[in-house]
Each structure stands twice: as structure tokens, then as C-alpha cells.
Amino acid sequence: MTAFLFFSSVAFAAALIPLRTYAVKFIILVVIVFPTSHAYSHVASFNGLYFYDLFTAAYLVRVAGELFLLRRPALSVGRVSVVFLLSFLVFLLAYMPIIDVNKFYFKEFRPILNVLFLLSVYDLYFKSKYSLDVRSLGRYSIVSALAAFLKYFFLVSGYYGYQDEYYEVNSYRYLDASAYFCAIYLIVKIRSMRSMRDFDASLVFSASAVMLGNSRFMLIGIVVAAVFGTHVKPKKMLIGFVFFAVILALFLFFSSYFQVVRVTDNLSYGGIAEQLAGRFSPAMVKIREFQWFNFLIGLGPDISFEIPWFEYRGLEVSHSNIDSAYLTYYVKYGVIGIMFLWAFSYILVPVSVESKYIRVFVFLMFFVEATPYHPICAGFVASVYGLKRAGAREG
């Protein structure tokens, strides 16, 4: 609890730094340095709140004060409208007779809190004079990678004991917002490279943080987003292929060296299909319960998924989401849920010169991560890169 209060206090203070330029820099550092992995759940969260939610609360107070006292523009009306529309829809569903207002219903506000945080960071950046270029983003990525390895060291060394048997068994990996930040940087960096002379330390550090996360889908997402985007020049594609051929080789080598069974035993199509089938099975059980109208509107936000393998971890087997944003939202909201995810993607990744490529990465990760529900999505603060800043003001 003490650590959570400390992290929250720092995030809260970041929103109130008078000069927005310093506030932006500080909150980015907070996100990439402080732990956001579920392995650190006892220090990063409390009763469903994450430490960065205090930044959101403080920033909304700041915006309200500026609006009424200084008559400065508030948050972007378009994105705020989307957030509150989503909130309204969740509340509206609660008044339907088939909806039970239980703890799982209230957990549906976690994605909304996550996008409000990112919206606050983007608005802060938009109104500042700070311009985040590739070089600056690279420096942040190095810090992010170093922080990821430091947090991993605290876990495996015993300085912070594992609170969950799953993370102890999977002690060869560490995945949090730092990896997501580095993944977005890799997409931006590779797309900006003109030759192999642009290869630098930031690529090595970022790739290392991504490999530490040991997520096959993250690697695939980065490759597809960075290499197969529209209008990519052959030379850039070759650079991307060479870089990721090396990364893939290293990924497989370290997976074999550390005997990462989830990777080495599932390299075939059949092995991957079997693993995904098991991961998605809690959603399939729910879909079999569908009546005809559920395909359109789902079963409702109060629905929980039964996840048998949580039992050995000492966790409650009923959970608000599974390891797929698409299936989670489809079960809860039907076809409308896919529209929800589309809306979230446009808040997670604001319109910029690289936004469509980063969204490709987001849409691919949605297959195996319920990203809107997890603190790892805080790493999307890297998406401020390229954000149009015509409305920038002092500091």
C-alpha cells in the first residue's frame, strides 16, 4: 500500500507541474519507469485503481480550473464525447432487465479509465510546446528498456517476491507498459530509417525489452505494422526484414536456452492452434449460450468468464475478460463491441503521421490481449509522437 501511495502521489504531482513541457516529460517517464505488470499488482494497483489514475484525476481538475478561471480550451471535445458515450452506454445497459449490476459490471469502467488517462496525456502534449521527435523518442525507449530489465531483476532476485505462481513459473519474461512503449518506438524508428546507418543503440535496447516480454504476437505485430504498411519502399522493407530476422533468431535462441515451453513446444501450426483454442475456450463456452439477438448486442457488461487455470494460481476463476479483446467485447457487446474497439483504438492512438501503422499493431494485439482492460496500454503514451500540435500553448 505504501508503494502504491508513493507511485500515485508522483503521478498526481506530474499533472500539476505548471509548465506543460515538463509535465509531459515527467508523466512519460512515470509510465515507462514505474511497474505496470500484473506481477506487480500489489504495488501498482489498489481495489481496481492504478497509480496513473491519480494523474487523470489531477489533470481533469487542472483542465476544469483553466476552463473556468483562465478561459482556456478544455479537452478535445471529439474524444471526450466518445469516452462519455461509452460510459453512457455501459450505464444504459445497466437498466436493462437482463443486466446485473455486479462487480464485473463495474470492472467495465477500467477501459474507460485507461482511455481517459491517455486522452489526458495527449491533451497535455497537444497544449505544450514540447515536440517529441524520433531521436527523443529513442532516448525514452532506452530508459524504458533499462527500466523493464530493472523491474525484471527485482522480481527474479527476490527484492520483490512473486505474488502469483504463474509469474514465478514464467520468470523468464517480463511484460508491461515499457514493452509496449518500445514496440511503438520500433515501428516508428524502422519506418523512419533510410539505411542501415540509422541503426543505433535505441533499436538494440527497444528490441531487448520486447524480447524480454516474450510475446510472439507482439513481434508479429511490430513486423506487420513496420514492414507491411502501405507505400513502403523496397529498401525500407529490406531493412525491416533483416532487423526482424535477427530479432526472431534471438527470440528463438533465448526461448530454447531458457526452455520456454510455451514457445518451443508450440512452434508448429498445430501447436499454436491448440494453444489459442485453449486460451479462447472461456469465450467459446459463452458464445454457445447465445440466442439470436446476442450476436448483435452480446450477453451484457456484467458477464464474467470462467478461467479454470486461474485456480492453481490462487486467483478467482471468474474474470471480467479473457486474453482477446475481440472475443471479450464480442461476448459482452456482440457486433456493437467491435465498434467499441474501433472507437478505443482511435483514442489509444490519436491521428498522426504514424497512427495508421500503430493501429495495425493495436488491432493485431487485440487478438491475444484484452489491451483496454490492462495497465500495459499506458505504454501507448509513445503515440504522442507525430501528434499534430497546432493548438500548442505556453510551456
C-alpha positions as CSV (number, residue, x, y, z in Angstrom):
1,M,0.0,0.0,0.0
2,T,2.9,2.4,0.8
3,A,4.4,1.8,-2.7
4,F,1.0,2.4,-4.4
5,L,0.5,5.7,-2.5
6,F,4.0,6.8,-3.5
7,F,3.5,5.9,-7.2
8,S,0.1,7.6,-7.1
9,S,1.4,10.7,-5.5
10,V,4.1,11.1,-8.1
11,A,1.6,10.6,-10.9
12,F,-0.8,13.1,-9.3
13,A,2.0,15.7,-9.0
14,A,3.0,15.2,-12.6
15,A,-0.4,16.5,-13.8
16,L,0.1,19.7,-11.7
17,I,3.5,20.8,-12.9
18,P,2.9,24.4,-14.1
19,L,5.0,24.2,-17.3
20,R,3.3,21.6,-19.6
21,T,6.5,20.7,-21.3
22,Y,8.0,19.4,-18.1
23,A,4.7,17.8,-17.1
24,V,4.6,15.8,-20.4
25,K,8.2,14.7,-20.0
26,F,7.6,13.6,-16.4
27,I,4.4,11.6,-17.0
28,I,6.1,9.7,-19.9
29,L,9.0,8.8,-17.5
30,V,6.5,7.8,-14.8
31,V,4.7,5.4,-17.3
32,I,7.9,3.8,-18.6
33,V,9.7,3.5,-15.3
34,F,7.1,2.6,-12.7
35,P,5.8,-1.1,-12.8
36,T,2.6,-1.8,-14.7
37,S,2.8,-5.6,-14.9
38,H,0.3,-7.8,-13.2
39,A,3.3,-9.3,-11.4
40,Y,3.5,-6.0,-9.5
41,S,-0.2,-5.8,-8.9
42,H,0.2,-5.3,-5.2
43,V,2.1,-2.0,-5.6
44,A,0.7,-0.8,-9.0
45,S,-3.0,-1.1,-8.2
46,F,-5.5,-0.9,-5.3
47,N,-9.1,-2.0,-5.5
48,G,-9.1,-1.8,-9.3
49,L,-7.4,1.6,-9.4
50,Y,-3.9,2.0,-11.0
51,F,-1.5,4.6,-9.8
52,Y,-1.8,6.6,-13.0
53,D,-5.5,7.1,-12.4
54,L,-4.4,9.8,-10.0
55,F,-2.8,11.6,-12.9
56,T,-6.1,11.6,-14.7
57,A,-8.0,12.9,-11.7
58,A,-5.5,15.7,-11.1
59,Y,-5.3,16.6,-14.8
60,L,-9.1,16.9,-15.1
61,V,-9.1,19.2,-12.1
62,R,-6.4,21.2,-13.8
63,V,-8.4,21.5,-17.1
64,A,-11.5,22.4,-15.2
65,G,-9.6,25.2,-13.4
66,E,-8.1,26.5,-16.6
67,L,-11.5,26.5,-18.3
68,F,-13.4,28.4,-15.6
69,L,-10.6,30.7,-14.3
70,L,-8.4,31.3,-17.4
71,R,-11.0,30.6,-20.1
72,R,-8.6,28.2,-21.8
73,P,-9.9,25.4,-24.1
74,A,-10.8,22.2,-22.4
75,L,-10.1,18.6,-23.6
76,S,-10.6,17.7,-27.2
77,V,-14.4,17.6,-27.5
78,G,-14.5,14.8,-30.0
79,R,-12.5,12.3,-28.0
80,V,-14.2,13.3,-24.7
81,S,-17.6,12.7,-26.4
82,V,-16.5,9.2,-27.4
83,V,-15.4,8.4,-23.8
84,F,-18.6,9.7,-22.2
85,L,-20.7,7.9,-24.9
86,L,-19.1,4.7,-24.0
87,S,-19.7,5.4,-20.3
88,F,-23.3,6.3,-21.0
89,L,-23.8,3.0,-23.0
90,V,-22.5,1.0,-20.1
91,F,-24.8,2.8,-17.7
92,L,-27.7,2.4,-20.1
93,L,-27.2,-1.3,-20.3
94,A,-27.4,-1.5,-16.5
95,Y,-31.1,-0.5,-16.7
96,M,-31.9,-3.4,-19.0
97,P,-33.7,-6.2,-17.0
98,I,-31.2,-8.8,-18.2
99,I,-28.2,-6.9,-16.7
100,D,-27.0,-7.5,-13.2
101,V,-25.1,-4.5,-11.6
102,N,-22.4,-6.6,-10.0
103,K,-18.6,-6.2,-9.6
104,F,-18.0,-7.4,-13.2
105,Y,-20.2,-4.6,-14.4
106,F,-18.2,-2.0,-12.6
107,K,-15.0,-3.5,-14.0
108,E,-16.2,-2.4,-17.4
109,F,-15.1,1.1,-16.4
110,R,-11.5,0.0,-16.4
111,P,-11.1,0.5,-20.2
112,I,-12.8,3.9,-19.9
113,L,-10.3,5.0,-17.2
114,N,-7.4,3.8,-19.3
115,V,-8.5,5.9,-22.3
116,L,-9.2,8.9,-20.1
117,F,-5.6,8.6,-18.9
118,L,-4.2,8.5,-22.4
119,L,-6.6,11.3,-23.5
120,S,-5.2,13.4,-20.7
121,V,-1.6,12.8,-21.7
122,Y,-2.3,13.6,-25.3
123,D,-4.2,16.8,-24.4
124,L,-1.3,17.8,-22.2
125,Y,1.2,17.2,-25.0
126,F,-1.1,19.0,-27.5
127,K,-1.2,22.1,-25.4
128,S,2.5,22.2,-24.6
129,K,5.4,23.4,-26.7
130,Y,7.2,20.1,-26.5
131,S,7.9,18.3,-29.8
132,L,8.7,14.6,-29.5
133,D,10.9,13.7,-32.5
134,V,12.3,10.2,-33.3
135,R,15.6,11.0,-31.5
136,S,13.8,12.0,-28.3
137,L,11.5,9.0,-28.5
138,G,14.6,6.8,-28.9
139,R,16.1,8.2,-25.7
140,Y,12.9,7.4,-23.9
141,S,12.9,3.9,-25.3
142,I,16.4,3.3,-23.9
143,V,15.2,4.4,-20.4
144,S,12.1,2.2,-20.9
145,A,14.1,-0.8,-21.8
146,L,16.5,-0.3,-18.9
147,A,13.6,0.1,-16.5
148,A,12.0,-3.1,-17.8
149,F,15.2,-5.1,-17.1
150,L,15.5,-3.4,-13.7
151,K,11.9,-4.4,-12.8
152,Y,12.6,-7.9,-14.0
153,F,15.7,-8.0,-11.8
154,F,13.7,-7.0,-8.7
155,L,11.4,-10.0,-9.4
156,V,13.9,-12.7,-10.1
157,S,16.4,-11.5,-7.4
158,G,13.8,-11.7,-4.6
159,Y,13.7,-8.0,-3.8
160,Y,10.1,-8.0,-4.7
161,G,8.7,-11.5,-4.3
162,Y,6.3,-13.1,-6.8
163,Q,2.7,-12.7,-5.7
164,D,1.4,-15.2,-8.3
165,E,2.6,-18.7,-9.1
166,Y,2.0,-18.0,-12.8
167,Y,4.6,-15.3,-12.9
168,E,7.1,-17.4,-10.9
169,V,6.7,-20.2,-13.4
170,N,7.1,-17.7,-16.2
171,S,10.0,-15.9,-14.6
172,Y,11.9,-15.9,-17.9
173,R,9.7,-13.0,-19.1
174,Y,8.6,-9.5,-18.1
175,L,5.9,-7.6,-20.0
176,D,4.4,-4.3,-19.0
177,A,3.9,-0.8,-20.5
178,S,7.6,-0.4,-21.1
179,A,7.5,-3.2,-23.7
180,Y,4.5,-1.5,-25.4
181,F,6.3,1.8,-25.5
182,C,9.4,0.2,-27.0
183,A,7.2,-1.7,-29.6
184,I,5.7,1.5,-30.8
185,Y,9.1,3.1,-31.0
186,L,10.4,0.2,-33.1
187,I,7.5,0.8,-35.5
188,V,8.2,4.5,-35.8
189,K,12.0,4.0,-36.0
190,I,12.0,1.4,-38.6
191,R,9.6,3.3,-40.8
192,S,11.9,6.4,-40.5
193,M,15.1,4.6,-41.3
194,R,16.7,5.3,-44.7
195,S,19.7,3.0,-44.4
196,M,21.4,0.6,-42.0
197,R,23.5,3.6,-40.9
198,D,20.4,4.8,-39.0
199,F,20.8,1.6,-36.8
200,D,21.6,2.8,-33.3
201,A,21.5,1.8,-29.6
202,S,17.9,2.7,-29.2
203,L,17.0,-0.2,-31.6
204,V,19.0,-2.7,-29.6
205,F,17.6,-1.6,-26.2
206,S,14.0,-1.5,-27.5
207,A,14.2,-4.9,-29.2
208,S,15.7,-6.3,-26.0
209,A,12.7,-5.0,-24.0
210,V,10.3,-6.6,-26.5
211,M,12.2,-9.9,-26.4
212,L,12.1,-9.8,-22.6
213,G,8.3,-9.6,-22.9
214,N,8.5,-12.9,-24.8
215,S,5.3,-12.3,-26.8
216,R,5.2,-13.9,-30.2
217,F,2.2,-11.8,-31.2
218,M,4.0,-8.6,-30.3
219,L,6.8,-9.5,-32.6
220,I,4.4,-10.3,-35.4
221,G,2.5,-7.0,-34.8
222,I,5.7,-4.9,-35.0
223,V,6.8,-6.7,-38.2
224,V,3.4,-6.3,-39.9
225,A,3.0,-2.6,-38.8
226,A,6.5,-1.5,-39.6
227,V,7.3,-3.5,-42.7
228,F,4.0,-4.2,-44.5
229,G,2.4,-0.7,-44.2
230,T,1.1,0.8,-47.4
231,H,3.5,2.6,-49.7
232,V,6.6,1.2,-48.1
233,K,9.7,1.4,-50.2
234,P,11.5,-1.8,-51.0
235,K,14.7,-0.6,-49.3
236,K,12.9,0.0,-46.1
237,M,11.2,-3.4,-46.3
238,L,14.6,-5.0,-46.7
239,I,15.9,-3.1,-43.6
240,G,12.9,-4.3,-41.7
241,F,13.2,-7.9,-42.8
242,V,16.9,-8.0,-41.9
243,F,16.4,-6.4,-38.5
244,F,13.5,-8.7,-37.6
245,A,15.2,-11.8,-38.9
246,V,17.9,-11.2,-36.4
247,I,15.3,-10.5,-33.6
248,L,13.4,-13.6,-34.5
249,A,16.6,-15.7,-34.4
250,L,17.5,-14.3,-31.0
251,F,13.9,-14.8,-29.7
252,L,14.0,-18.5,-30.6
253,F,17.5,-18.9,-29.3
254,F,16.7,-17.4,-25.8
255,S,13.4,-19.3,-25.7
256,S,15.3,-22.5,-26.3
257,Y,18.1,-21.6,-23.9
258,F,15.7,-20.8,-21.1
259,Q,13.5,-23.7,-22.0
260,V,10.4,-21.6,-22.6
261,V,7.9,-24.4,-23.2
262,R,5.1,-22.2,-24.3
263,V,7.3,-21.2,-27.3
264,T,9.4,-24.2,-28.0
265,D,6.6,-26.7,-27.8
266,N,4.2,-24.6,-29.9
267,L,6.2,-23.6,-33.0
268,S,4.1,-25.7,-35.4
269,Y,0.7,-24.6,-36.8
270,G,-1.0,-27.3,-34.8
271,G,0.7,-26.3,-31.6
272,I,-0.2,-22.7,-31.9
273,A,-3.8,-23.5,-32.9
274,E,-4.1,-25.8,-29.8
275,Q,-2.7,-23.1,-27.5
276,L,-5.0,-20.4,-28.9
277,A,-8.0,-22.8,-28.7
278,G,-7.3,-23.3,-25.0
279,R,-6.8,-19.5,-24.4
280,F,-10.1,-18.7,-26.2
281,S,-12.2,-21.6,-24.7
282,P,-13.8,-19.5,-22.0
283,A,-15.3,-17.2,-24.6
284,M,-16.4,-20.2,-26.8
285,V,-18.4,-21.5,-23.8
286,K,-20.3,-18.2,-23.6
287,I,-20.9,-17.9,-27.3
288,R,-22.6,-21.3,-27.2
289,E,-25.1,-19.7,-24.8
290,F,-26.0,-17.0,-27.4
291,Q,-29.6,-16.5,-28.6
292,W,-30.1,-14.9,-31.9
293,F,-30.1,-11.3,-30.5
294,N,-26.9,-11.9,-28.5
295,F,-24.9,-12.0,-31.8
296,L,-25.8,-8.3,-32.1
297,I,-25.7,-7.0,-28.5
298,G,-23.9,-9.7,-26.6
299,L,-24.6,-11.0,-23.2
300,G,-24.0,-7.7,-21.4
301,P,-21.2,-5.9,-19.4
302,D,-22.0,-7.9,-16.2
303,I,-20.9,-11.2,-17.8
304,S,-17.8,-13.0,-16.4
305,F,-15.6,-15.7,-17.9
306,E,-14.7,-18.9,-16.1
307,I,-11.0,-19.4,-16.4
308,P,-10.1,-22.8,-14.9
309,W,-6.3,-22.3,-14.9
310,F,-6.7,-19.4,-12.5
311,E,-7.4,-21.8,-9.8
312,Y,-3.9,-23.1,-9.4
313,R,-2.7,-19.5,-9.2
314,G,-4.9,-18.9,-6.2
315,L,-7.0,-16.4,-8.1
316,E,-10.7,-16.2,-8.5
317,V,-11.7,-18.3,-11.6
318,S,-14.4,-15.8,-12.7
319,H,-12.8,-12.9,-14.6
320,S,-14.1,-9.8,-16.5
321,N,-12.1,-10.5,-19.6
322,I,-10.0,-13.1,-21.4
323,D,-6.8,-12.9,-23.5
324,S,-8.5,-11.5,-26.5
325,A,-10.1,-8.0,-26.8
326,Y,-12.2,-9.1,-29.8
327,L,-13.7,-12.1,-28.0
328,T,-14.2,-10.3,-24.7
329,Y,-16.1,-7.4,-26.4
330,Y,-18.0,-9.8,-28.7
331,V,-19.3,-11.9,-25.8
332,K,-20.2,-8.8,-23.8
333,Y,-21.5,-6.5,-26.6
334,G,-21.8,-8.5,-29.7
335,V,-21.2,-6.8,-33.1
336,I,-21.5,-3.5,-31.3
337,G,-18.5,-4.5,-29.2
338,I,-16.3,-4.5,-32.3
339,M,-17.4,-0.9,-32.9
340,F,-16.4,-0.1,-29.3
341,L,-12.9,-1.5,-30.0
342,W,-12.7,0.7,-33.1
343,A,-13.6,3.7,-31.0
344,F,-11.0,2.8,-28.4
345,S,-8.3,2.4,-31.0
346,Y,-8.8,5.9,-32.2
347,I,-8.4,7.2,-28.6
348,L,-5.5,5.0,-27.8
349,V,-3.7,6.1,-30.9
350,P,-4.6,9.7,-31.9
351,V,-4.3,10.8,-35.6
352,S,-0.7,11.4,-36.5
353,V,1.8,10.6,-39.3
354,E,2.3,7.1,-37.9
355,S,-1.1,6.4,-36.4
356,K,-2.4,4.1,-39.0
357,Y,0.6,1.8,-38.6
358,I,0.4,1.8,-34.9
359,R,-3.3,0.9,-35.1
360,V,-2.3,-2.1,-37.2
361,F,-0.2,-3.2,-34.3
362,V,-3.1,-2.5,-31.9
363,F,-5.6,-4.5,-33.9
364,L,-3.2,-7.4,-34.1
365,M,-2.6,-7.3,-30.3
366,F,-6.3,-7.3,-29.7
367,F,-6.3,-11.0,-30.9
368,V,-4.3,-12.1,-27.8
369,E,-4.6,-9.2,-25.3
370,A,-7.6,-7.5,-23.8
371,T,-5.5,-4.4,-24.0
372,P,-8.2,-1.8,-22.9
373,Y,-8.5,-3.6,-19.6
374,H,-4.8,-3.8,-18.7
375,P,-2.3,-1.2,-17.4
376,I,0.1,-2.2,-20.2
377,C,-1.9,0.1,-22.5
378,A,-0.4,3.1,-20.6
379,G,2.6,2.4,-22.9
380,F,0.7,4.0,-25.7
381,V,1.8,7.4,-24.4
382,A,4.5,6.8,-27.1
383,S,1.7,7.6,-29.6
384,V,2.2,11.3,-28.9
385,Y,4.9,11.1,-31.5
386,G,3.8,12.8,-34.6
387,L,0.6,14.2,-33.0
388,K,-0.5,17.4,-34.6
389,R,0.2,20.3,-32.3
390,A,-1.4,23.3,-34.0
391,G,-3.1,24.2,-30.7
392,A,0.2,24.3,-28.6
393,R,0.3,26.9,-26.0
394,E,2.8,28.1,-23.3
395,G,5.2,25.7,-21.7
